[in-house]
Amino acid sequence: MQLGRVVGALWGARRATGLDRQKLLKIQLEGGGIVVAVDGLSAGPGDRVLVAHGSRVRDLTVGETVATKDVVIAIVDDLAEGA
Amino acid sequence: MILGRVVGFVWATRKDERLHAGKLLVVEPHGWYDPPQELGHLVAVDTLDAGLGDDVVVCMGAPARWRLGSVNLPVEAAVMAVVDRVEWA
């Protein structure tokens, strides 16, 4: 699971069947990298989110038939950093 | 498994309801063999009460879910141990 910030949303009229009706978010990962994740929580641009990667998490959240491995599983309220 | 240091805590109200298993820690890895790619940070579920600055061993994947007691948790990483001492050969 990694932290990131939602920097955009993606739309495409022609999609693979596994991506029908899924909301796709472009997420800038903290520490570098961009990932496009399926949103199960209605996050929006600017939100800091927790992204999980993997088929098991996908199966349990957005469903086995969704063609992704990256899912937004939490919207971050607060983050304490130190040390 | 990954050896890393706890550098933060995450609070989230809007989240998958099965993410209540423990605290969410931000861990900065400093040694790993799986996954092979470098990660800047990762977020792991902790039930061992690790604190800021502690070194922890984090496990990714299915064993992380076993650690938390159910394979039906949408969790990818869990704290398996709070480290007392590390000796590098």
Backbone of each chain as nested JSON, in Angstrom:
{
  "chains": [
    {"id": "A", "residues": [
      {"number": 1, "name": "MET", "atoms": {"N": [0.861, -1.185, 0.0], "CA": [0.0, 0.0, 0.0], "C": [0.891, 1.226, 0.0]}},
      {"number": 2, "name": "GLN", "atoms": {"N": [0.532, 2.213, -0.79], "CA": [1.341, 3.423, -0.878], "C": [0.469, 4.664, -0.813]}},
      {"number": 3, "name": "LEU", "atoms": {"N": [1.077, 5.741, -0.359], "CA": [0.378, 7.012, -0.309], "C": [0.553, 7.75, -1.626]}},
      {"number": 4, "name": "GLY", "atoms": {"N": [-0.463, 8.506, -1.997], "CA": [-0.359, 9.31, -3.2], "C": [-1.389, 10.418, -3.17]}},
      {"number": 5, "name": "ARG", "atoms": {"N": [-1.304, 11.268, -4.195], "CA": [-2.277, 12.346, -4.295], "C": [-2.981, 12.253, -5.643]}},
      {"number": 6, "name": "VAL", "atoms": {"N": [-4.292, 12.422, -5.603], "CA": [-5.068, 12.372, -6.847], "C": [-4.765, 13.625, -7.646]}},
      {"number": 7, "name": "VAL", "atoms": {"N": [-4.24, 13.452, -8.856], "CA": [-3.902, 14.613, -9.684], "C": [-4.79, 14.715, -10.926]}},
      {"number": 8, "name": "GLY", "atoms": {"N": [-5.689, 13.763, -11.102], "CA": [-6.561, 13.865, -12.262], "C": [-7.482, 12.674, -12.366]}},
      {"number": 9, "name": "ALA", "atoms": {"N": [-8.428, 12.795, -13.285], "CA": [-9.338, 11.696, -13.564], "C": [-9.221, 11.356, -15.045]}},
      {"number": 10, "name": "LEU", "atoms": {"N": [-9.51, 10.099, -15.385], "CA": [-9.384, 9.668, -16.774], "C": [-10.735, 9.227, -17.31]}},
      {"number": 11, "name": "TRP", "atoms": {"N": [-10.99, 9.624, -18.556], "CA": [-12.183, 9.15, -19.22], "C": [-11.787, 8.526, -20.542]}},
      {"number": 12, "name": "GLY", "atoms": {"N": [-12.441, 7.453, -20.912], "CA": [-12.221, 6.855, -22.218], "C": [-13.503, 6.186, -22.652]}},
      {"number": 13, "name": "ALA", "atoms": {"N": [-13.979, 6.523, -23.842], "CA": [-15.241, 5.943, -24.304], "C": [-15.055, 4.467, -24.625]}},
      {"number": 14, "name": "ARG", "atoms": {"N": [-13.912, 4.144, -25.226], "CA": [-13.67, 2.749, -25.592], "C": [-12.761, 2.117, -24.552]}},
      {"number": 15, "name": "ARG", "atoms": {"N": [-13.318, 1.216, -23.789], "CA": [-12.532, 0.565, -22.737], "C": [-12.7, -0.942, -22.83]}},
      {"number": 16, "name": "ALA", "atoms": {"N": [-11.759, -1.646, -22.241], "CA": [-11.904, -3.092, -22.099], "C": [-13.125, -3.363, -21.221]}},
      {"number": 17, "name": "THR", "atoms": {"N": [-13.759, -4.497, -21.433], "CA": [-15.002, -4.776, -20.701], "C": [-14.787, -4.755, -19.188]}},
      {"number": 18, "name": "GLY", "atoms": {"N": [-13.615, -5.159, -18.751], "CA": [-13.336, -5.162, -17.313], "C": [-13.234, -3.785, -16.697]}},
      {"number": 19, "name": "LEU", "atoms": {"N": [-13.212, -2.758, -17.534], "CA": [-13.109, -1.403, -16.984], "C": [-14.381, -0.589, -17.174]}},
      {"number": 20, "name": "ASP", "atoms": {"N": [-15.447, -1.234, -17.638], "CA": [-16.748, -0.563, -17.777], "C": [-17.173, 0.046, -16.46]}},
      {"number": 21, "name": "ARG", "atoms": {"N": [-17.68, 1.244, -16.515], "CA": [-18.289, 1.894, -15.348], "C": [-17.328, 2.101, -14.181]}},
      {"number": 22, "name": "GLN", "atoms": {"N": [-16.044, 1.953, -14.4], "CA": [-15.101, 2.196, -13.31], "C": [-14.568, 3.614, -13.397]}},
      {"number": 23, "name": "LYS", "atoms": {"N": [-14.433, 4.244, -12.234], "CA": [-13.861, 5.571, -12.192], "C": [-12.343, 5.429, -12.066]}},
      {"number": 24, "name": "LEU", "atoms": {"N": [-11.621, 6.045, -12.993], "CA": [-10.165, 5.914, -13.024], "C": [-9.508, 7.22, -12.58]}},
      {"number": 25, "name": "LEU", "atoms": {"N": [-8.595, 7.109, -11.648], "CA": [-7.91, 8.285, -11.128], "C": [-6.426, 8.2, -11.423]}},
      {"number": 26, "name": "LYS", "atoms": {"N": [-5.87, 9.337, -11.805], "CA": [-4.422, 9.434, -11.964], "C": [-3.845, 9.874, -10.622]}},
      {"number": 27, "name": "ILE", "atoms": {"N": [-2.913, 9.104, -10.113], "CA": [-2.393, 9.353, -8.77], "C": [-0.881, 9.484, -8.818]}},
      {"number": 28, "name": "GLN", "atoms": {"N": [-0.419, 10.585, -8.244], "CA": [1.022, 10.812, -8.105], "C": [1.453, 10.198, -6.781]}},
      {"number": 29, "name": "LEU", "atoms": {"N": [2.282, 9.15, -6.856], "CA": [2.717, 8.481, -5.636], "C": [3.755, 9.32, -4.915]}},
      {"number": 30, "name": "GLU", "atoms": {"N": [3.682, 9.298, -3.605], "CA": [4.703, 9.995, -2.825], "C": [6.011, 9.241, -2.974]}},
      {"number": 31, "name": "GLY", "atoms": {"N": [7.065, 9.965, -3.25], "CA": [8.338, 9.31, -3.51], "C": [8.547, 9.047, -4.991]}},
      {"number": 32, "name": "GLY", "atoms": {"N": [7.597, 9.448, -5.819], "CA": [7.777, 9.348, -7.258], "C": [6.935, 8.278, -7.898]}},
      {"number": 33, "name": "GLY", "atoms": {"N": [6.57, 8.525, -9.135], "CA": [5.793, 7.546, -9.884], "C": [4.338, 7.948, -10.002]}},
      {"number": 34, "name": "ILE", "atoms": {"N": [3.75, 7.508, -11.114], "CA": [2.343, 7.776, -11.382], "C": [1.656, 6.434, -11.49]}},
      {"number": 35, "name": "VAL", "atoms": {"N": [0.454, 6.342, -10.935], "CA": [-0.312, 5.119, -11.11], "C": [-1.746, 5.515, -11.438]}},
      {"number": 36, "name": "VAL", "atoms": {"N": [-2.388, 4.718, -12.277], "CA": [-3.814, 4.919, -12.525], "C": [-4.543, 3.829, -11.763]}},
      {"number": 37, "name": "ALA", "atoms": {"N": [-5.428, 4.252, -10.86], "CA": [-6.099, 3.289, -9.984], "C": [-7.605, 3.418, -10.131]}},
      {"number": 38, "name": "VAL", "atoms": {"N": [-8.289, 2.312, -9.877], "CA": [-9.75, 2.33, -9.83], "C": [-10.164, 2.84, -8.455]}},
      {"number": 39, "name": "ASP", "atoms": {"N": [-11.162, 3.707, -8.468], "CA": [-11.591, 4.351, -7.235], "C": [-12.855, 3.691, -6.72]}},
      {"number": 40, "name": "GLY", "atoms": {"N": [-12.781, 3.145, -5.517], "CA": [-13.972, 2.544, -4.928], "C": [-14.624, 3.442, -3.894]}},
      {"number": 41, "name": "LEU", "atoms": {"N": [-14.101, 4.656, -3.69], "CA": [-14.529, 5.477, -2.542], "C": [-14.971, 6.878, -2.916]}},
      {"number": 42, "name": "SER", "atoms": {"N": [-15.049, 7.193, -4.194], "CA": [-15.319, 8.548, -4.667], "C": [-14.331, 9.583, -4.132]}},
      {"number": 43, "name": "ALA", "atoms": {"N": [-13.07, 9.335, -4.368], "CA": [-12.028, 10.332, -4.11], "C": [-12.036, 11.343, -5.255]}},
      {"number": 44, "name": "GLY", "atoms": {"N": [-11.484, 12.509, -4.997], "CA": [-11.445, 13.538, -6.033], "C": [-10.071, 14.153, -6.151]}},
      {"number": 45, "name": "PRO", "atoms": {"N": [-9.867, 14.97, -7.192], "CA": [-8.57, 15.612, -7.376], "C": [-8.154, 16.391, -6.126]}},
      {"number": 46, "name": "GLY", "atoms": {"N": [-6.891, 16.261, -5.75], "CA": [-6.375, 16.937, -4.564], "C": [-6.38, 16.061, -3.328]}},
      {"number": 47, "name": "ASP", "atoms": {"N": [-7.218, 15.029, -3.322], "CA": [-7.271, 14.151, -2.154], "C": [-5.993, 13.339, -2.03]}},
      {"number": 48, "name": "ARG", "atoms": {"N": [-5.558, 13.177, -0.793], "CA": [-4.454, 12.271, -0.516], "C": [-5.073, 10.9, -0.253]}},
      {"number": 49, "name": "VAL", "atoms": {"N": [-4.55, 9.883, -0.91], "CA": [-5.203, 8.576, -0.83], "C": [-4.185, 7.473, -0.548]}},
      {"number": 50, "name": "LEU", "atoms": {"N": [-4.736, 6.338, -0.142], "CA": [-3.952, 5.136, 0.06], "C": [-4.3, 4.181, -1.081]}},
      {"number": 51, "name": "VAL", "atoms": {"N": [-3.288, 3.757, -1.824], "CA": [-3.487, 2.893, -2.98], "C": [-2.923, 1.519, -2.661]}},
      {"number": 52, "name": "ALA", "atoms": {"N": [-3.713, 0.484, -2.886], "CA": [-3.217, -0.881, -2.69], "C": [-3.05, -1.537, -4.047]}},
      {"number": 53, "name": "HIS", "atoms": {"N": [-2.049, -2.403, -4.132], "CA": [-1.757, -3.089, -5.389], "C": [-1.94, -4.592, -5.186]}},
      {"number": 54, "name": "GLY", "atoms": {"N": [-2.583, -5.236, -6.122], "CA": [-2.665, -6.694, -6.054], "C": [-4.04, -7.217, -6.372]}},
      {"number": 55, "name": "SER", "atoms": {"N": [-4.076, -8.474, -6.822], "CA": [-5.346, -9.036, -7.271], "C": [-6.267, -9.377, -6.11]}},
      {"number": 56, "name": "ARG", "atoms": {"N": [-5.705, -9.767, -4.974], "CA": [-6.558, -10.129, -3.841], "C": [-7.318, -8.902, -3.318]}},
      {"number": 57, "name": "VAL", "atoms": {"N": [-6.598, -7.79, -3.198], "CA": [-7.244, -6.562, -2.745], "C": [-8.302, -6.132, -3.768]}},
      {"number": 58, "name": "ARG", "atoms": {"N": [-7.969, -6.262, -5.036], "CA": [-8.937, -5.935, -6.088], "C": [-10.205, -6.788, -5.955]}},
      {"number": 59, "name": "ASP", "atoms": {"N": [-10.025, -8.099, -5.788], "CA": [-11.176, -9.002, -5.661], "C": [-12.086, -8.589, -4.506]}},
      {"number": 60, "name": "LEU", "atoms": {"N": [-11.476, -8.174, -3.41], "CA": [-12.238, -7.88, -2.192], "C": [-12.884, -6.508, -2.21]}},
      {"number": 61, "name": "THR", "atoms": {"N": [-12.399, -5.608, -3.057], "CA": [-12.925, -4.247, -3.021], "C": [-13.82, -3.961, -4.229]}},
      {"number": 62, "name": "VAL", "atoms": {"N": [-13.23, -3.842, -5.396], "CA": [-14.04, -3.458, -6.56], "C": [-14.592, -4.662, -7.319]}},
      {"number": 63, "name": "GLY", "atoms": {"N": [-14.101, -5.852, -7.025], "CA": [-14.66, -7.049, -7.643], "C": [-13.693, -7.775, -8.55]}},
      {"number": 64, "name": "GLU", "atoms": {"N": [-13.916, -9.086, -8.669], "CA": [-12.994, -9.949, -9.414], "C": [-12.958, -9.641, -10.908]}},
      {"number": 65, "name": "THR", "atoms": {"N": [-14.041, -9.011, -11.406], "CA": [-14.149, -8.835, -12.852], "C": [-13.544, -7.514, -13.329]}},
      {"number": 66, "name": "VAL", "atoms": {"N": [-13.03, -6.721, -12.414], "CA": [-12.476, -5.422, -12.8], "C": [-11.02, -5.604, -13.218]}},
      {"number": 67, "name": "ALA", "atoms": {"N": [-10.69, -5.032, -14.364], "CA": [-9.362, -5.243, -14.951], "C": [-8.363, -4.223, -14.418]}},
      {"number": 68, "name": "THR", "atoms": {"N": [-7.981, -4.385, -13.181], "CA": [-6.971, -3.511, -12.597], "C": [-6.255, -4.251, -11.483]}},
      {"number": 69, "name": "LYS", "atoms": {"N": [-5.126, -3.738, -11.082], "CA": [-4.473, -4.249, -9.88], "C": [-4.257, -3.148, -8.858]}},
      {"number": 70, "name": "ASP", "atoms": {"N": [-4.642, -1.929, -9.196], "CA": [-4.44, -0.817, -8.272], "C": [-5.785, -0.222, -7.878]}},
      {"number": 71, "name": "VAL", "atoms": {"N": [-6.023, -0.169, -6.569], "CA": [-7.317, 0.287, -6.067], "C": [-7.092, 1.309, -4.957]}},
      {"number": 72, "name": "VAL", "atoms": {"N": [-7.914, 2.37, -4.99], "CA": [-7.893, 3.332, -3.881], "C": [-8.689, 2.725, -2.74]}},
      {"number": 73, "name": "ILE", "atoms": {"N": [-8.048, 2.536, -1.575], "CA": [-8.759, 1.894, -0.464], "C": [-9.005, 2.83, 0.718]}},
      {"number": 74, "name": "ALA", "atoms": {"N": [-8.395, 4.006, 0.726], "CA": [-8.666, 4.953, 1.813], "C": [-8.36, 6.369, 1.349]}},
      {"number": 75, "name": "ILE", "atoms": {"N": [-9.114, 7.308, 1.892], "CA": [-8.837, 8.732, 1.673], "C": [-8.261, 9.258, 2.975]}},
      {"number": 76, "name": "VAL", "atoms": {"N": [-7.055, 9.821, 2.88], "CA": [-6.306, 10.182, 4.087], "C": [-6.841, 11.486, 4.675]}},
      {"number": 77, "name": "ASP", "atoms": {"N": [-7.171, 11.453, 5.968], "CA": [-7.559, 12.68, 6.676], "C": [-6.332, 13.411, 7.175]}},
      {"number": 78, "name": "ASP", "atoms": {"N": [-5.433, 12.649, 7.753], "CA": [-4.311, 13.266, 8.44], "C": [-3.123, 12.329, 8.387]}},
      {"number": 79, "name": "LEU", "atoms": {"N": [-1.951, 12.92, 8.408], "CA": [-0.717, 12.152, 8.323], "C": [0.268, 12.775, 9.298]}},
      {"number": 80, "name": "ALA", "atoms": {"N": [0.76, 11.978, 10.227], "CA": [1.784, 12.47, 11.161], "C": [3.113, 11.923, 10.713]}},
      {"number": 81, "name": "GLU", "atoms": {"N": [4.077, 12.781, 10.51], "CA": [5.379, 12.317, 10.08], "C": [6.452, 12.847, 11.013]}},
      {"number": 82, "name": "GLY", "atoms": {"N": [7.489, 12.049, 11.199], "CA": [8.582, 12.463, 12.057], "C": [9.723, 11.495, 11.921]}},
      {"number": 83, "name": "ALA", "atoms": {"N": [10.543, 11.445, 12.925], "CA": [11.695, 10.532, 12.968], "C": [12.532, 10.661, 11.721]}}
    ]},
    {"id": "B", "residues": [
      {"number": 1, "name": "MET", "atoms": {"N": [10.09, -10.157, 2.81], "CA": [9.846, -9.239, 3.924], "C": [10.767, -8.039, 3.801]}},
      {"number": 2, "name": "ILE", "atoms": {"N": [10.359, -6.982, 4.422], "CA": [11.044, -5.708, 4.29], "C": [11.429, -5.226, 5.679]}},
      {"number": 3, "name": "LEU", "atoms": {"N": [12.649, -4.729, 5.8], "CA": [13.059, -4.061, 7.027], "C": [12.951, -2.569, 6.788]}},
      {"number": 4, "name": "GLY", "atoms": {"N": [12.228, -1.886, 7.666], "CA": [12.061, -0.454, 7.458], "C": [11.838, 0.275, 8.757]}},
      {"number": 5, "name": "ARG", "atoms": {"N": [11.808, 1.59, 8.635], "CA": [11.626, 2.431, 9.822], "C": [10.276, 3.129, 9.752]}},
      {"number": 6, "name": "VAL", "atoms": {"N": [9.609, 3.197, 10.899], "CA": [8.316, 3.886, 10.971], "C": [8.574, 5.386, 10.924]}},
      {"number": 7, "name": "VAL", "atoms": {"N": [8.033, 6.052, 9.904], "CA": [8.236, 7.492, 9.768], "C": [6.93, 8.275, 9.863]}},
      {"number": 8, "name": "GLY", "atoms": {"N": [5.815, 7.586, 10.045], "CA": [4.572, 8.338, 10.14], "C": [3.375, 7.454, 10.41]}},
      {"number": 9, "name": "PHE", "atoms": {"N": [2.259, 8.11, 10.684], "CA": [0.988, 7.43, 10.885], "C": [-0.046, 8.039, 9.958]}},
      {"number": 10, "name": "VAL", "atoms": {"N": [-0.995, 7.236, 9.523], "CA": [-2.048, 7.705, 8.629], "C": [-3.392, 7.583, 9.327]}},
      {"number": 11, "name": "TRP", "atoms": {"N": [-4.204, 8.631, 9.226], "CA": [-5.588, 8.549, 9.678], "C": [-6.507, 8.719, 8.482]}},
      {"number": 12, "name": "ALA", "atoms": {"N": [-7.52, 7.892, 8.405], "CA": [-8.482, 7.987, 7.309], "C": [-9.858, 7.601, 7.814]}},
      {"number": 13, "name": "THR", "atoms": {"N": [-10.837, 8.455, 7.558], "CA": [-12.213, 8.143, 7.947], "C": [-12.915, 7.411, 6.812]}},
      {"number": 14, "name": "ARG", "atoms": {"N": [-12.751, 7.966, 5.604], "CA": [-13.362, 7.323, 4.447], "C": [-12.401, 6.252, 3.954]}},
      {"number": 15, "name": "LYS", "atoms": {"N": [-12.705, 5.008, 4.248], "CA": [-11.825, 3.915, 3.841], "C": [-12.642, 2.645, 3.736]}},
      {"number": 16, "name": "ASP", "atoms": {"N": [-12.044, 1.636, 3.187], "CA": [-12.706, 0.345, 3.162], "C": [-12.956, -0.082, 4.602]}},
      {"number": 17, "name": "GLU", "atoms": {"N": [-14.186, -0.542, 4.89], "CA": [-14.553, -0.803, 6.294], "C": [-13.738, -1.926, 6.924]}},
      {"number": 18, "name": "ARG", "atoms": {"N": [-13.109, -2.757, 6.093], "CA": [-12.302, -3.85, 6.643], "C": [-10.879, -3.41, 6.975]}},
      {"number": 19, "name": "LEU", "atoms": {"N": [-10.609, -2.131, 6.839], "CA": [-9.276, -1.616, 7.183], "C": [-9.158, -1.215, 8.646]}},
      {"number": 20, "name": "HIS", "atoms": {"N": [-10.052, -1.708, 9.495], "CA": [-10.01, -1.353, 10.915], "C": [-9.123, -2.284, 11.72]}},
      {"number": 21, "name": "ALA", "atoms": {"N": [-8.411, -3.199, 11.051], "CA": [-7.651, -4.236, 11.753], "C": [-6.562, -3.658, 12.659]}},
      {"number": 22, "name": "GLY", "atoms": {"N": [-6.045, -2.491, 12.361], "CA": [-4.978, -1.924, 13.187], "C": [-4.629, -0.529, 12.723]}},
      {"number": 23, "name": "LYS", "atoms": {"N": [-3.565, -0.006, 13.277], "CA": [-3.098, 1.324, 12.881], "C": [-2.424, 1.246, 11.51]}},
      {"number": 24, "name": "LEU", "atoms": {"N": [-2.439, 2.357, 10.799], "CA": [-1.751, 2.424, 9.513], "C": [-0.445, 3.184, 9.695]}},
      {"number": 25, "name": "LEU", "atoms": {"N": [0.643, 2.527, 9.39], "CA": [1.958, 3.135, 9.551], "C": [2.573, 3.459, 8.201]}},
      {"number": 26, "name": "VAL", "atoms": {"N": [3.305, 4.56, 8.137], "CA": [4.133, 4.836, 6.97], "C": [5.527, 4.306, 7.284]}},
      {"number": 27, "name": "VAL", "atoms": {"N": [6.026, 3.418, 6.438], "CA": [7.314, 2.77, 6.676], "C": [8.251, 3.096, 5.518]}},
      {"number": 28, "name": "GLU", "atoms": {"N": [9.458, 3.503, 5.874], "CA": [10.481, 3.768, 4.869], "C": [11.422, 2.569, 4.846]}},
      {"number": 29, "name": "PRO", "atoms": {"N": [11.43, 1.791, 3.781], "CA": [12.25, 0.57, 3.755], "C": [13.733, 0.894, 3.721]}},
      {"number": 30, "name": "HIS", "atoms": {"N": [14.535, 0.136, 4.466], "CA": [15.968, 0.25, 4.234], "C": [16.645, -1.075, 3.933]}},
      {"number": 31, "name": "GLY", "atoms": {"N": [15.871, -2.109, 3.784], "CA": [16.437, -3.371, 3.325], "C": [15.293, -4.259, 2.894]}},
      {"number": 32, "name": "TRP", "atoms": {"N": [15.431, -4.937, 1.789], "CA": [14.336, -5.779, 1.329], "C": [14.852, -6.804, 0.344]}},
      {"number": 33, "name": "TYR", "atoms": {"N": [14.106, -7.877, 0.18], "CA": [14.361, -8.752, -0.943], "C": [13.097, -9.052, -1.722]}},
      {"number": 34, "name": "ASP", "atoms": {"N": [11.967, -8.636, -1.213], "CA": [10.723, -8.863, -1.932], "C": [9.742, -7.795, -1.488]}},
      {"number": 35, "name": "PRO", "atoms": {"N": [9.172, -6.968, -2.323], "CA": [9.335, -6.964, -3.77], "C": [10.718, -6.456, -4.188]}},
      {"number": 36, "name": "PRO", "atoms": {"N": [11.196, -6.907, -5.342], "CA": [12.548, -6.544, -5.747], "C": [12.688, -5.071, -6.138]}},
      {"number": 37, "name": "GLN", "atoms": {"N": [11.587, -4.427, -6.504], "CA": [11.71, -3.02, -6.913], "C": [11.822, -2.125, -5.68]}},
      {"number": 38, "name": "GLU", "atoms": {"N": [12.435, -0.991, -5.882], "CA": [12.589, -0.071, -4.765], "C": [11.282, 0.67, -4.506]}},
      {"number": 39, "name": "LEU", "atoms": {"N": [10.976, 0.833, -3.249], "CA": [9.805, 1.595, -2.856], "C": [10.271, 2.792, -2.042]}},
      {"number": 40, "name": "GLY", "atoms": {"N": [9.717, 3.965, -2.316], "CA": [10.061, 5.126, -1.506], "C": [9.509, 4.987, -0.107]}},
      {"number": 41, "name": "HIS", "atoms": {"N": [8.29, 4.507, -0.019], "CA": [7.657, 4.29, 1.269], "C": [6.581, 3.248, 1.058]}},
      {"number": 42, "name": "LEU", "atoms": {"N": [6.082, 2.686, 2.142], "CA": [4.9, 1.851, 2.031], "C": [4.066, 2.038, 3.277]}},
      {"number": 43, "name": "VAL", "atoms": {"N": [2.798, 1.703, 3.152], "CA": [1.886, 1.818, 4.281], "C": [1.521, 0.412, 4.721]}},
      {"number": 44, "name": "ALA", "atoms": {"N": [1.69, 0.135, 6.004], "CA": [1.443, -1.204, 6.523], "C": [0.507, -1.13, 7.72]}},
      {"number": 45, "name": "VAL", "atoms": {"N": [-0.267, -2.192, 7.907], "CA": [-1.165, -2.283, 9.055], "C": [-0.391, -2.851, 10.233]}},
      {"number": 46, "name": "ASP", "atoms": {"N": [-0.546, -2.217, 11.377], "CA": [0.225, -2.6, 12.566], "C": [-0.709, -2.951, 13.711]}},
      {"number": 47, "name": "THR", "atoms": {"N": [-0.501, -4.135, 14.302], "CA": [-1.236, -4.513, 15.514], "C": [-0.272, -4.719, 16.682]}},
      {"number": 48, "name": "LEU", "atoms": {"N": [1.0, -4.368, 16.491], "CA": [2.013, -4.6, 17.529], "C": [2.398, -3.311, 18.248]}},
      {"number": 49, "name": "ASP", "atoms": {"N": [1.703, -2.225, 17.913], "CA": [1.939, -0.955, 18.592], "C": [3.357, -0.419, 18.382]}},
      {"number": 50, "name": "ALA", "atoms": {"N": [3.827, -0.444, 17.173], "CA": [5.124, 0.158, 16.846], "C": [5.006, 1.673, 16.951]}},
      {"number": 51, "name": "GLY", "atoms": {"N": [6.096, 2.32, 17.324], "CA": [6.094, 3.775, 17.466], "C": [6.945, 4.435, 16.411]}},
      {"number": 52, "name": "LEU", "atoms": {"N": [6.852, 5.756, 16.364], "CA": [7.628, 6.548, 15.421], "C": [9.117, 6.292, 15.654]}},
      {"number": 53, "name": "GLY", "atoms": {"N": [9.856, 5.992, 14.589], "CA": [11.291, 5.761, 14.707], "C": [11.663, 4.31, 14.951]}},
      {"number": 54, "name": "ASP", "atoms": {"N": [10.695, 3.461, 15.268], "CA": [10.987, 2.036, 15.456], "C": [11.337, 1.387, 14.122]}},
      {"number": 55, "name": "ASP", "atoms": {"N": [12.224, 0.396, 14.176], "CA": [12.453, -0.446, 13.005], "C": [11.46, -1.588, 13.048]}},
      {"number": 56, "name": "VAL", "atoms": {"N": [10.882, -1.907, 11.909], "CA": [9.884, -2.974, 11.851], "C": [10.167, -3.898, 10.67]}},
      {"number": 57, "name": "VAL", "atoms": {"N": [9.684, -5.121, 10.79], "CA": [9.712, -6.053, 9.674], "C": [8.313, -6.097, 9.095]}},
      {"number": 58, "name": "VAL", "atoms": {"N": [8.21, -5.812, 7.803], "CA": [6.916, -5.755, 7.127], "C": [6.853, -6.883, 6.114]}},
      {"number": 59, "name": "CYS", "atoms": {"N": [5.724, -7.556, 6.077], "CA": [5.509, -8.621, 5.106], "C": [4.435, -8.172, 4.124]}},
      {"number": 60, "name": "MET", "atoms": {"N": [4.652, -8.479, 2.847], "CA": [3.698, -8.101, 1.811], "C": [2.882, -9.322, 1.381]}},
      {"number": 61, "name": "GLY", "atoms": {"N": [1.697, -9.071, 0.868], "CA": [0.933, -10.131, 0.226], "C": [0.094, -10.966, 1.173]}},
      {"number": 62, "name": "ALA", "atoms": {"N": [-0.176, -12.206, 0.763], "CA": [-1.087, -13.068, 1.519], "C": [-0.659, -13.271, 2.974]}},
      {"number": 63, "name": "PRO", "atoms": {"N": [0.626, -13.492, 3.264], "CA": [1.005, -13.668, 4.67], "C": [0.648, -12.452, 5.536]}},
      {"number": 64, "name": "ALA", "atoms": {"N": [0.622, -11.269, 4.938], "CA": [0.225, -10.078, 5.692], "C": [-1.23, -10.206, 6.137]}},
      {"number": 65, "name": "ARG", "atoms": {"N": [-2.063, -10.76, 5.251], "CA": [-3.471, -10.951, 5.615], "C": [-3.622, -12.066, 6.639]}},
      {"number": 66, "name": "TRP", "atoms": {"N": [-2.822, -13.132, 6.52], "CA": [-2.868, -14.198, 7.541], "C": [-2.51, -13.634, 8.896]}},
      {"number": 67, "name": "ARG", "atoms": {"N": [-1.516, -12.762, 8.912], "CA": [-1.064, -12.145, 10.156], "C": [-2.211, -11.416, 10.848]}},
      {"number": 68, "name": "LEU", "atoms": {"N": [-3.077, -10.802, 10.052], "CA": [-4.176, -10.016, 10.604], "C": [-5.421, -10.863, 10.831]}},
      {"number": 69, "name": "GLY", "atoms": {"N": [-5.315, -12.157, 10.553], "CA": [-6.363, -13.083, 10.962], "C": [-7.422, -13.403, 9.941]}},
      {"number": 70, "name": "SER", "atoms": {"N": [-7.349, -12.833, 8.735], "CA": [-8.37, -13.154, 7.743], "C": [-7.816, -12.936, 6.345]}},
      {"number": 71, "name": "VAL", "atoms": {"N": [-8.134, -13.852, 5.44], "CA": [-7.697, -13.645, 4.057], "C": [-8.611, -12.658, 3.35]}},
      {"number": 72, "name": "ASN", "atoms": {"N": [-9.692, -12.257, 4.011], "CA": [-10.656, -11.367, 3.378], "C": [-10.477, -9.904, 3.76]}},
      {"number": 73, "name": "LEU", "atoms": {"N": [-9.235, -9.526, 4.015], "CA": [-8.953, -8.124, 4.305], "C": [-8.256, -7.505, 3.091]}},
      {"number": 74, "name": "PRO", "atoms": {"N": [-8.685, -6.325, 2.666], "CA": [-8.041, -5.689, 1.513], "C": [-6.741, -5.005, 1.93]}},
      {"number": 75, "name": "VAL", "atoms": {"N": [-5.816, -5.794, 2.415], "CA": [-4.567, -5.292, 2.982], "C": [-3.415, -5.929, 2.225]}},
      {"number": 76, "name": "GLU", "atoms": {"N": [-2.375, -5.144, 1.985], "CA": [-1.251, -5.614, 1.193], "C": [0.011, -5.762, 2.035]}},
      {"number": 77, "name": "ALA", "atoms": {"N": [0.06, -5.09, 3.178], "CA": [1.286, -5.123, 3.976], "C": [0.941, -5.069, 5.454]}},
      {"number": 78, "name": "ALA", "atoms": {"N": [1.65, -5.873, 6.252], "CA": [1.419, -5.879, 7.698], "C": [2.756, -5.937, 8.424]}},
      {"number": 79, "name": "VAL", "atoms": {"N": [2.766, -5.346, 9.626], "CA": [3.964, -5.377, 10.46], "C": [4.025, -6.744, 11.145]}},
      {"number": 80, "name": "MET", "atoms": {"N": [5.122, -7.462, 10.929], "CA": [5.282, -8.794, 11.509], "C": [6.099, -8.75, 12.789]}},
      {"number": 81, "name": "ALA", "atoms": {"N": [6.966, -7.749, 12.946], "CA": [7.833, -7.687, 14.114], "C": [8.304, -6.258, 14.337]}},
      {"number": 82, "name": "VAL", "atoms": {"N": [8.473, -5.93, 15.584], "CA": [9.15, -4.676, 15.943], "C": [10.572, -5.068, 16.33]}},
      {"number": 83, "name": "VAL", "atoms": {"N": [11.54, -4.457, 15.657], "CA": [12.928, -4.912, 15.755], "C": [13.611, -4.307, 16.977]}},
      {"number": 84, "name": "ASP", "atoms": {"N": [14.306, -5.147, 17.732], "CA": [15.115, -4.657, 18.849], "C": [16.518, -4.285, 18.379]}},
      {"number": 85, "name": "ARG", "atoms": {"N": [17.096, -5.166, 17.555], "CA": [18.489, -4.942, 17.17], "C": [18.742, -5.615, 15.83]}},
      {"number": 86, "name": "VAL", "atoms": {"N": [19.536, -4.997, 14.993], "CA": [19.911, -5.579, 13.704], "C": [21.425, -5.634, 13.632]}},
      {"number": 87, "name": "GLU", "atoms": {"N": [21.954, -6.772, 13.198], "CA": [23.396, -6.856, 12.936], "C": [23.597, -7.084, 11.449]}},
      {"number": 88, "name": "TRP", "atoms": {"N": [24.286, -6.188, 10.825], "CA": [24.589, -6.356, 9.403], "C": [25.947, -7.021, 9.285]}},
      {"number": 89, "name": "ALA", "atoms": {"N": [26.018, -8.117, 8.539], "CA": [27.295, -8.819, 8.383], "C": [28.156, -8.101, 7.358]}}
    ]}
  ]
}
